[in-house]
Structures are given as C-alpha cells and as structure tokens.
C-alpha cells in the first residue's frame, strides 16, 4: 500500500527514542558546561549563535527512564547558572515534543502524539516564543498552527515545522541531523564533519586545565609556572569566563550557597529515584555553587 494511502493514525511516527539539545550559545561556551552531563555527546555549531548537542542515548536505551524526562532534566541542568536558554527536542515511538529551559525559571514544553495530534497547552507556544524573543506576530502565528490539528502532519513534521520557525532566529542544523531519526544515524551524520567535538568527562578536565593555563598566562606572564608565585597575585578563578560562576561579594556568596542548598536535595532525590535528570540538575547546581564559592574565597581582598 502506498504511504499516501495510509490513514493519519497509521502513519509512522518517530521509530525509536532520541533527543538533541539546542543551546543559544557558541560551541566554545557550551563545551565546558556540557561535559558535566553524565553521557558522551557530540557538539557542533547550529547556526549563528547556536550550538547542538547529540547524546549517545544510553540514558533511555533500556527504557527505565523516558526520553522526555531525561532530555528535560539535561536541558534544565545546562540552563542553570548560564545566561543562555537550552531547547531539548525529543521523540519516542508514541510522542514527540520540546522542552525549553532558561535559568531557574520553570521549563516550558509541548507534546505531539506520533500521528501529529497536539497534546499540549496552547499557552505554552506563546511562552516559548516570548522566552526566545521570537516575532510576536509572524512567529507566534506559525507556532499556533503547530498547536492545531493537521491530518497531513505527523510528529516528525511538527518538529520540522518548529525548526522552520527557529530558523528565523538563526538555527541551522547540520545536514543529516534530522530530529526523529535514529540516534545512531544522527551521530553518524556528525561524526566526520569538521568542527564537531566529542564532549565527555575527560573534555571537562582538559578544558578546565586549558582555561586555567590561558587565564594564568594573561595574569602572570607567558607561561603558567608549576607552582603559584609566593607574591600576592590575582587568583585565576577570579577571572572565570562568563559562562561559569563569577565572584562578586556578598550577593555572589549568597547565590552560591543557595545553589548548593538547592542542589544537594535534588542530587539525593536523583540517587534515590535513579533518575539521571534530577541527578544531573542537582550535580550541576552543586558544581556551580561550589565553584562560585571557591571563586569568592580565593578572590584577593582589598
């Protein structure tokens, strides 16, 4: 039977779980923070001012944790303590959707069933547009159409429609990176492209080491000595780049302590529930808070 003769409910939706994460920031800014996620990822540019992360998919491979919950947890974790929003596009055999996270604010998301039937709240689309600074007329009209019934559009078509709207905000996914496709195909499409980085825990260690060396060279000379000089000098941590916590007096200390106080119970909750999403959010809050507190404690006093 030709595919065009299939009833809307019989059209295939996304065949297997998968997700990609769009960050409204350059890849250099995303790399160090993304390395805190508990899974290897591929990172590359996705248009002017955007980057995309493609995970291996281990977190949902065994079906113990739904892909939407994992993707939402990761997007929230990446957005905590950073000045840029993170958009997770996810899909499985029955549904597809998105989650937009920005700072400590509540994430906003929308869901479509596999055949394209809208299953989210209409207001979510307008909140989504407002948080990303999209055009309040043209873009919102396009998003509203995605929240209306359309027998000709399945879940994958809805995700493509969402990306078409985001293209007006600068999003350009690399060729072959099509949401709804198997994760293995997505990673294959990226693996041999120039400018693609593999992000994991080793990346975090190497990036932090390079960052400290670069900062040290700018502060105390062309080479970073094997030991910190005995004479008073600014701490390298006091000049952390804008995507990491910075030092700033009592307000910074209060924020750091708040992050630690919030992150600890979330991390414990993630451990108890064996939830990668909550564990990642808690871990990132703890990491950001601890690093910010270290910045403040090592900052030279007047």
GULODREN-697796 format. One record per residue (C-alpha): residue number from 1; residue in one letter; y, x, z. Coordinates in Angstrom, 1 decimal, padded with zeros to 4 digits. Layout:
BEGIN
SITE	num	residuo	Y	X	Z
SITE	NUM	a	Y	X	Z
...
This chain:
BEGIN
SITE	num	residuo	Y	X	Z
SITE	1	x	000.0	000.0	000.0
SITE	2	x	003.4	001.4	-000.9
SITE	3	x	005.6	002.3	002.0
SITE	4	x	008.4	000.0	000.8
SITE	5	x	006.0	-003.0	001.3
SITE	6	x	005.4	-002.3	004.9
SITE	7	x	006.9	-004.7	007.4
SITE	8	x	009.7	-003.3	009.6
SITE	9	x	007.4	-003.3	012.7
SITE	10	x	004.7	-001.4	010.7
SITE	11	x	006.9	001.4	009.5
SITE	12	x	006.1	004.7	011.2
SITE	13	x	008.4	005.9	013.9
SITE	14	x	008.5	009.4	015.4
SITE	15	x	004.9	010.6	015.4
SITE	16	x	005.0	012.9	018.4
SITE	17	x	007.3	013.7	021.3
SITE	18	x	010.1	016.1	020.7
SITE	19	x	013.7	016.9	021.5
SITE	20	x	016.7	019.0	020.6
SITE	21	x	019.8	019.8	022.7
SITE	22	x	023.2	020.0	021.1
SITE	23	x	025.8	021.9	023.1
SITE	24	x	029.5	021.6	022.2
SITE	25	x	030.0	025.4	022.7
SITE	26	x	029.3	028.6	020.7
SITE	27	x	025.9	030.1	021.0
SITE	28	x	027.2	033.1	023.0
SITE	29	x	028.4	030.7	025.7
SITE	30	x	025.2	028.7	025.7
SITE	31	x	022.7	031.6	025.8
SITE	32	x	023.0	032.7	029.4
SITE	33	x	023.0	029.2	030.9
SITE	34	x	020.1	028.0	028.6
SITE	35	x	018.0	030.9	029.9
SITE	36	x	017.8	029.1	033.3
SITE	37	x	015.7	026.3	031.8
SITE	38	x	012.0	026.6	032.6
SITE	39	x	010.9	026.8	028.9
SITE	40	x	011.4	029.2	026.0
SITE	41	x	013.9	027.9	023.4
SITE	42	x	015.3	028.8	020.0
SITE	43	x	019.1	028.8	019.9
SITE	44	x	021.4	028.9	016.8
SITE	45	x	024.8	027.6	015.6
SITE	46	x	025.0	024.0	014.6
SITE	47	x	028.4	023.7	013.0
SITE	48	x	031.9	024.7	014.1
SITE	49	x	032.0	024.9	017.9
SITE	50	x	028.4	023.5	018.3
SITE	51	x	025.0	025.1	019.1
SITE	52	x	021.5	023.6	019.0
SITE	53	x	018.5	024.4	021.3
SITE	54	x	014.9	023.7	020.2
SITE	55	x	012.4	023.9	023.1
SITE	56	x	008.7	024.6	022.7
SITE	57	x	007.7	021.2	024.1
SITE	58	x	005.4	022.4	026.9
SITE	59	x	007.1	020.2	029.5
SITE	60	x	005.9	017.0	027.8
SITE	61	x	002.9	018.3	025.9
SITE	62	x	000.4	017.0	028.5
SITE	63	x	002.1	013.6	028.8
SITE	64	x	002.6	014.0	032.5
SITE	65	x	006.4	013.8	032.1
SITE	66	x	008.1	011.6	029.5
SITE	67	x	010.1	013.5	026.9
SITE	68	x	013.2	011.4	027.5
SITE	69	x	013.2	012.2	031.3
SITE	70	x	012.7	015.9	030.6
SITE	71	x	015.4	016.0	028.0
SITE	72	x	017.9	014.1	030.2
SITE	73	x	017.2	016.5	033.1
SITE	74	x	017.8	019.5	030.9
SITE	75	x	021.0	018.1	029.4
SITE	76	x	022.3	017.3	032.8
SITE	77	x	021.3	020.8	034.1
SITE	78	x	023.1	022.6	031.2
SITE	79	x	026.2	020.5	031.6
SITE	80	x	026.6	021.1	035.3
SITE	81	x	029.3	023.7	036.0
SITE	82	x	030.1	024.2	032.3
SITE	83	x	033.2	022.9	030.5
SITE	84	x	031.3	021.6	027.5
SITE	85	x	029.1	018.5	027.1
SITE	86	x	025.4	018.6	026.1
SITE	87	x	023.7	016.0	023.9
SITE	88	x	019.9	015.6	024.0
SITE	89	x	018.2	013.9	021.1
SITE	90	x	014.7	012.9	021.9
SITE	91	x	011.8	010.9	020.4
SITE	92	x	008.2	009.9	021.0
SITE	93	x	005.7	007.5	019.5
SITE	94	x	007.3	004.4	020.8
SITE	95	x	011.1	005.1	021.1
SITE	96	x	013.9	007.5	020.2
SITE	97	x	017.3	007.9	021.7
SITE	98	x	020.0	010.2	023.1
SITE	99	x	021.5	011.3	026.4
SITE	100	x	025.0	012.8	026.7
SITE	101	x	025.7	014.8	029.9
SITE	102	x	029.1	016.2	030.9
SITE	103	x	029.8	017.9	034.2
SITE	104	x	029.0	016.0	037.3
SITE	105	x	029.6	012.6	035.6
SITE	106	x	026.8	010.1	035.1
SITE	107	x	025.0	010.7	031.8
SITE	108	x	025.2	008.1	029.1
SITE	109	x	022.4	007.2	026.7
SITE	110	x	020.9	004.8	024.2
SITE	111	x	017.4	003.9	023.1
SITE	112	x	015.9	002.5	019.9
SITE	113	x	012.3	001.3	019.6
SITE	114	x	010.1	003.1	016.9
SITE	115	x	010.9	000.4	014.3
SITE	116	x	014.7	000.8	014.9
SITE	117	x	015.2	-002.1	017.2
SITE	118	x	018.2	-001.4	019.5
SITE	119	x	017.2	-001.3	023.2
SITE	120	x	020.3	000.0	024.9
SITE	121	x	023.6	-001.3	026.2
SITE	122	x	026.4	-001.8	023.7
SITE	123	x	029.0	-000.3	026.0
SITE	124	x	027.0	003.0	026.0
SITE	125	x	028.1	003.7	022.4
SITE	126	x	031.8	003.3	023.3
SITE	127	x	031.4	005.5	026.4
SITE	128	x	029.6	008.1	024.2
SITE	129	x	032.5	008.1	021.7
SITE	130	x	035.1	008.4	024.4
SITE	131	x	033.3	011.4	026.1
SITE	132	x	033.1	013.3	022.9
SITE	133	x	036.6	012.4	021.7
SITE	134	x	035.4	010.7	018.6
SITE	135	x	037.7	008.5	016.5
SITE	136	x	038.2	005.2	018.4
SITE	137	x	038.2	003.1	015.2
SITE	138	x	036.1	004.6	012.4
SITE	139	x	033.5	006.4	014.5
SITE	140	x	033.2	003.6	017.0
SITE	141	x	032.6	001.2	014.2
SITE	142	x	029.8	003.4	012.8
SITE	143	x	028.3	003.7	016.3
SITE	144	x	028.5	-000.1	016.8
SITE	145	x	026.5	-000.6	013.6
SITE	146	x	023.7	001.6	015.1
SITE	147	x	023.5	-000.8	018.0
SITE	148	x	022.9	-003.8	015.7
SITE	149	x	019.6	-005.0	014.3
SITE	150	x	018.8	-003.5	010.9
SITE	151	x	015.3	-004.1	009.4
SITE	152	x	015.9	-001.2	007.0
SITE	153	x	016.4	001.5	009.7
SITE	154	x	013.6	002.9	011.9
SITE	155	x	014.1	005.2	014.9
SITE	156	x	014.4	008.3	012.8
SITE	157	x	017.0	006.6	010.6
SITE	158	x	019.0	005.7	013.7
SITE	159	x	019.0	009.4	014.8
SITE	160	x	020.2	010.4	011.3
SITE	161	x	022.9	007.8	011.5
SITE	162	x	024.1	009.2	014.8
SITE	163	x	024.1	012.7	013.4
SITE	164	x	026.2	011.5	010.4
SITE	165	x	028.8	010.3	012.9
SITE	166	x	028.7	013.6	014.8
SITE	167	x	029.2	015.5	011.5
SITE	168	x	032.8	014.3	011.5
SITE	169	x	033.1	016.1	014.9
SITE	170	x	031.7	019.3	013.4
SITE	171	x	028.0	019.1	013.9
SITE	172	x	026.0	020.7	011.1
SITE	173	x	022.2	021.1	011.9
SITE	174	x	020.5	023.9	010.0
SITE	175	x	018.3	022.9	007.0
SITE	176	x	014.9	021.7	008.1
SITE	177	x	016.0	020.8	011.6
SITE	178	x	015.4	017.0	011.4
SITE	179	x	015.1	015.0	014.7
SITE	180	x	011.9	013.0	014.7
SITE	181	x	009.8	015.8	013.1
SITE	182	x	007.1	017.6	015.0
SITE	183	x	008.4	020.3	017.3
SITE	184	x	006.3	023.0	015.6
SITE	185	x	008.0	022.1	012.3
SITE	186	x	011.4	022.3	013.9
SITE	187	x	010.7	025.7	015.3
SITE	188	x	009.2	027.0	012.0
SITE	189	x	012.4	025.9	010.2
SITE	190	x	014.5	028.0	012.6
SITE	191	x	012.2	031.0	013.4
SITE	192	x	013.1	033.2	010.4
SITE	193	x	016.7	032.1	009.9
SITE	194	x	019.4	034.8	010.6
SITE	195	x	021.3	034.3	013.8
SITE	196	x	018.6	032.5	015.6
SITE	197	x	017.9	033.7	019.2
SITE	198	x	014.9	033.3	021.4
SITE	199	x	016.0	032.2	024.9
SITE	200	x	013.8	032.7	028.0
SITE	201	x	014.0	034.3	031.5
SITE	202	x	013.9	037.8	030.0
SITE	203	x	017.0	036.8	028.0
SITE	204	x	018.7	035.8	031.2
SITE	205	x	018.1	039.2	032.8
SITE	206	x	019.2	041.2	029.6
SITE	207	x	022.3	039.0	029.1
SITE	208	x	023.4	039.4	032.7
SITE	209	x	022.8	043.2	032.5
SITE	210	x	024.8	043.4	029.3
SITE	211	x	027.6	041.2	030.7
SITE	212	x	028.0	043.4	033.8
SITE	213	x	028.0	046.6	031.7
SITE	214	x	030.7	045.1	029.4
SITE	215	x	032.7	044.0	032.4
SITE	216	x	032.3	047.3	034.1
SITE	217	x	033.4	049.2	031.1
SITE	218	x	036.6	047.1	030.9
SITE	219	x	037.3	047.6	034.6
SITE	220	x	036.3	051.1	035.5
SITE	221	x	036.0	053.1	032.2
SITE	222	x	034.0	053.5	029.1
SITE	223	x	030.6	053.9	030.9
SITE	224	x	029.3	052.0	033.9
SITE	225	x	028.1	054.6	036.5
SITE	226	x	024.8	054.4	038.1
SITE	227	x	026.5	053.6	041.5
SITE	228	x	029.6	051.7	042.1
SITE	229	x	032.5	054.1	042.9
SITE	230	x	033.3	054.6	046.5
SITE	231	x	037.0	054.0	046.0
SITE	232	x	038.2	050.3	046.1
SITE	233	x	037.9	048.7	042.7
SITE	234	x	037.6	045.1	041.4
SITE	235	x	034.1	043.6	041.5
SITE	236	x	032.6	043.0	038.1
SITE	237	x	031.7	039.5	039.3
SITE	238	x	035.3	038.6	039.8
SITE	239	x	035.8	038.5	036.0
SITE	240	x	032.9	036.4	035.1
SITE	241	x	033.2	034.7	031.7
SITE	242	x	034.5	031.1	031.5
SITE	243	x	031.0	029.5	031.2
SITE	244	x	030.0	030.9	034.7
SITE	245	x	031.5	030.0	038.1
SITE	246	x	034.6	031.9	038.9
SITE	247	x	036.4	032.8	042.1
SITE	248	x	039.5	031.0	043.3
SITE	249	x	039.9	030.9	047.0
SITE	250	x	039.1	028.0	049.4
SITE	251	x	038.6	025.5	046.6
SITE	252	x	036.1	027.7	044.9
SITE	253	x	034.2	028.2	048.1
SITE	254	x	034.1	024.5	048.8
SITE	255	x	032.8	023.8	045.3
SITE	256	x	030.2	026.5	045.6
SITE	257	x	029.0	025.1	049.0
SITE	258	x	028.9	021.6	047.6
SITE	259	x	026.8	022.7	044.6
SITE	260	x	024.3	024.5	047.0
SITE	261	x	024.2	021.4	049.3
SITE	262	x	023.5	019.1	046.3
SITE	263	x	021.2	021.4	044.5
SITE	264	x	018.8	022.1	047.4
SITE	265	x	017.6	018.5	047.9
SITE	266	x	017.4	017.9	044.2
SITE	267	x	015.2	021.1	043.8
SITE	268	x	013.0	019.9	046.7
SITE	269	x	012.7	016.5	045.1
SITE	270	x	011.7	018.1	041.8
SITE	271	x	009.0	020.1	043.5
SITE	272	x	007.6	017.1	045.4
SITE	273	x	007.5	015.0	042.3
SITE	274	x	006.5	017.9	040.0
SITE	275	x	009.5	016.8	037.8
SITE	276	x	010.9	019.6	035.5
SITE	277	x	014.1	017.6	035.0
SITE	278	x	015.0	017.3	038.7
SITE	279	x	013.8	020.8	039.4
SITE	280	x	016.0	022.3	036.7
SITE	281	x	019.1	020.3	037.8
SITE	282	x	018.6	021.4	041.4
SITE	283	x	017.9	025.0	040.4
SITE	284	x	021.0	025.2	038.2
SITE	285	x	023.2	023.8	040.9
SITE	286	x	021.8	026.3	043.4
SITE	287	x	022.3	029.1	040.9
SITE	288	x	025.9	028.1	040.1
SITE	289	x	026.8	027.6	043.7
SITE	290	x	025.2	030.9	044.9
SITE	291	x	026.8	032.9	042.1
SITE	292	x	030.2	031.3	042.7
SITE	293	x	029.9	032.1	046.4
SITE	294	x	028.9	035.7	045.6
SITE	295	x	032.0	036.0	043.4
SITE	296	x	034.2	034.8	046.2
SITE	297	x	032.6	037.1	048.8
SITE	298	x	032.9	040.2	046.5
SITE	299	x	036.4	039.4	045.4
SITE	300	x	038.9	042.1	046.5
SITE	301	x	041.2	040.8	049.2
SITE	302	x	044.9	041.5	049.2
